[in-house]
C-alpha cells in the first residue's frame, strides 16, 4: 500500500453504550466503578460514567487497522489522553476517528488520528506507525 501525506485512510464513528463498557470491563479486568456506576463517578467529581481510556485508544487504532492491508506491520502506537468520553445511560456516546497520513519515510508511515467525542478532542498525539515495506 502506498502512503501519501495528507491522505485520509479511514474515518468512522463508533457508538459506545454502557453495555460496551461492561463487556470491556470483563475482557480487560478493569472493574473500576467510574466505568459503570453514576453515583461513584459523581462522588469523585466526574461528569458521568466514563469509557475506559484503553477502550477509546483501542477503538481509535481499530479504525486504522481495519483500513490497512492485513499484512501491514504496526511498529508503534501511542496517544495522550486529554478529555474523557462520558457515556450517557440512554444515548451512549459516539467516538469519531479520522486517520490521516502525517509523514512517510523509507521505513514507515506515520498515521495521525483525530479522535473526538461531542466535537471535543479526547486523544492527542495519537499516532500509529506502520512499516512501508
N, C-alpha and C positions, 0 to 999 in steps of 0.2 A: 504494500500500500504506500502510495506517495503522500507526503505531507507538505502542505504549503501554508506558510504563516498567514494567519487571518481566516483560514477556512474553518467553518463550523462543522465539527464532526458529528455532533449529536445534540439534540435538545429534547427534553422531556419533562413533564410534570408528573410527580409520583404522589399519589394520595396516601396519607398515613392516618390510621384510625387508632383508637385506644386498643382495639384488638391487636393491631400490628405491634403495639408496644408490649403487650402481654406475650405475644409469640416471640418477639425479640428477647425479652427478659428470660424466657425459658431456654432459648437457644444459646444465649450468651452467659447466663448465670447472674446477670446484673438485676437484682430484685430491689434496688433502691426504691422506696415508695414514692419518691418525687416523680417517678415514671408511670404511676398508676393511681395514686390517691390524691384527690384535690385538697383534702384537709391537711395532709402533710406538706404538700407543695406550698400552700398558703401559709402554714406555720413557719416556714423558713424564708418567707418573703418573695416567693416566686409568683409569677402572674398566672400560673396554672400548671397542669401536668406537662412535663417536658418530654420530647422524644429523646432517646439516648443519643449522645453525641456520636458514638461509633455507628449507630444505625444511620444517622444523617450522612456520615462520612461514607459508609458502605453504599447507600443509595446513590450518592454522587459518583462514586467510582463505577458502579454497575451500569450507569448510563453510558459511560465511555466504553467500558469493556464490551457491552453488547453491540456497539457500533464497529468494533475492530475485527479484523480477521482473527479467527480462533487461534492461529499460530503465533500471534503477536506476543512478544515477551514484555511484561511490565517490569521496569527496572526499579521504579521508585514511586512512592505516592505519599503525599503529606498535605496537611491542612492546618489552619489555626481556627479555633472556634471563636466566634465573636458574639453571636446572639443565639438564644435558644429557640427551638421550634416548639411552640405551645400547641398542644393537641386538644382541640375542643372535644368535649364528650359526645356531642351530637354531630358536628360538622367535620371533625378531624382536622387535618392540615394538609396543604399542598406544598410540596417542596419542588421548586423549579430549578432545573440544571441545564446549563448551556456549556458545552465543551468546545473550545476553540484552540487551534494550533497556535501556540505562542512563540515557539522557536524551534529550529531544526539545525542539527549539525551532522557530522559524518556518523556519529554513534547513535544519536537518539533524537526523538521529537518530544518537546515539552507541550503538554496539553493543559491549558488553563481552564479551570472550572469556575463558572459563576454560579453560586448556589444561593437561592433566595427563598424566603418564606414571607408572605404578605409584603412583597416588594422590598424587603429588607435583607441585606446580605447576611447570611448566617455562618459562612465559612470564608476565610480569606487565605490568600497564598495557597489556594487549593490547586495543586499541580500534580500531574501524573506524567511520568517519563516512560516512553516506550522505545524499544530498540527499533532502529530503522533497517537493520539487515536481516 
